[in-house]
């Protein structure tokens, strides 16, 4: 019985660490999303003057932020998996 309790405790600790890592990643992603939204609002006015198109650096940062936003949305909407694309043993 003691082995089962130890195994359950280790599993709970592992899950807590995974949750902490996921929360940290989501927090970083939300910060990037806030920057992207700020870029969109800022460029709403610049777009009419073609500044957004001329500013390649900001354009690339926007697309990078957009891809990160898609990853975050996938994290929020998809069930947890072991490795990317693999179902966990609990789901099977």
Steps between C-alpha positions, in 0.01 A plus 500: 500500500790733581644458148167599349481813716859595408429446131183710525690778681771501231234511228330792673831686528574436132154626399543811717834576331344451157214731596746762626693483172179529297383797707837673455482443124145635487604808699786568256263445210242737644767767530588450133131508408466834679793635297343373177167663582685823577677471165167450323342801668805712434518391137130559435590865456835436333353263243324781317836666448668173392736518796418145608605360164825696502590393853616142438631447852160568656334295229715195579446546875127505438510170311722339765255615766210365296663155482562505875135594553394198295718273715345645815151447367591141420627455856177638638265302278668163444506230767838448667730256320817315592718602209380727222235322302496191720207414723568440866445154642198626694317597180543158339 
